[in-house]
């Protein structure tokens, strides 16, 4: 059974990579603190923070080309590819992620230096739906960015 899909990457299939040896999900809210003259700061809810997911898994030559699969992940990180995350149990929740951080550790090589096993830790950051269009800005964000300077000049 597949643990999850991240774009074209399948986590937990026996033909490409193992299921995670560790998996974390962080859901948070943002709060802003307003300083007061006396007493403690007053918190104000600022909305939801971006969701974050992290996984640890490994590539082994017994089921894939470790160097090739790791190179694919590096290419996705460098390009800033925004990919849908789909849990293996089914159901797409509409969330897309990009690779914020990627760490590879070589555990085993042949005498000639060919990599046999690589463990990988990956950190994903949610890209909200509003940021998926108009070059990283939602349509409303693009309109505000264009109109604000013009409106300020009219005042």
N, C-alpha and C positions, 0 to 999 in steps of 0.2 A: 504494500500500500504506500502511496505517496504521502509524505508528511505535508508538503506544501509545494506550490509553484511560485517562483518569482520570475516573471517574464518568461523567457525560454528555459530557465534553469529549473530542474526538477529536484527537490530535496527529498531524499528518502527512497529513491529508486535504486534497485540493485545494479542497474546498468551504468549509472553515472556517479552518484555520490550517496553516502550514507545518510540516514536520518540524523538529525542533530544529536550531538552528544550533550548539548545544553541548549536551551532556548529560553529567552527572556522577552517580556513585553512590558513596556512602560507607558502608562496612561496618566496624564497629569493635567492640572489646571494651572493657569498663570494667575498670580496675584500681585498687585502693585501696592507698595507700602507708602502711605502719606504721613510724613513726619508732622508731629504736633508740638506745640510749645511745652506742654506738660503731659506726662503720661506716655503710654506706648503708642507706636505708630498705628494708624488705622488701615486695615487691609481692604482693598477693593478688588473684586473678582475681575480678571481681565479676559476671561474666556478659556477655551481649551488650548493646551500646549500641543505641539506636534507629537503624534505617537511615535514611539521608537521600538524597534525589534532588534534583537541580536541572537545570533546562532553560532554554534561551534560544531564543526563536522570535519570529515577528512576525505581526501581522495586517495585511492590506492590503485596500483597497477593491476590488481586482480579483477577490477571491474571497470576501469577507465584509464585514460591517459592523464595522470596527475598534472603534468606541466601544461597540457593543452586546456584542461578544464580550469585550472587556476588562471591561465592567460585570458580566458573568456571573462572571468570575473573581474580581472584587472582592467580589461578593455571597457566593460560596463561601468566600472567606477570612474575611469578617466573621462569617458564620454558624458558622464552625468545622466545616463539613461534612466528615465522614469519608468518603472515597471509595476504592473499589477501584482499584488500578493493574493494568492488564492489558497486557502487552507485545503489540505488533502481530503477532509471530510466533506468537501463541496461547499458551495455558496461563496459567491464573490461579494464582499462587503463594500465594494466601490473604492477601496483604498489603494493608492499607488505609493511606491517608495523609491528612494534612490539610495545608492550605497554611499554612506558617509565615511566609513572606515573599513579597511580590509587588512587582515593580518594573516600572513602565511608562515608556517613553521615547517621546515623540512625535517622529517624524522628518520628517514631511511633512504640511502642511495646505494647504487651498485658500485663495484670497484672502479668502474669507468666514470662515475659521477652522475649517471642517469638517476633521476628522482623516482623513487619507488612509492613513497608515502608522504603526503603533505597534510597537516592539519590546518584548518582555516577558521578564523573568527571573522564574522561579518556584522557590521552595525548598519541598520537601515533607519532612515528618517522618512516620515510620511510627507508626501507632497499633496496638499489639499486640492480638491477638485477645482477650486477657483484659480489655482496656479497652473493648471494644465493647458490653458489656452492663452492666446495672444502673447507669446514669448515669455511665459512665466508669470504674467499678470492676468487676472480675470478681466472680463470686458469692463466691468464697473471700475476696477482698479486702473485700467488703461484710460478710461474716460476721465477719471479724477486726476490722473497724472497730467493729462493734456489740458484740462480746463482750469485747474487751480491757478497756474501762473497767469492765465488770461483774466480770470475773475479778480485776482489781486490787483492787476493793473487798472481795472475799471473803478476800483474804490477810491 
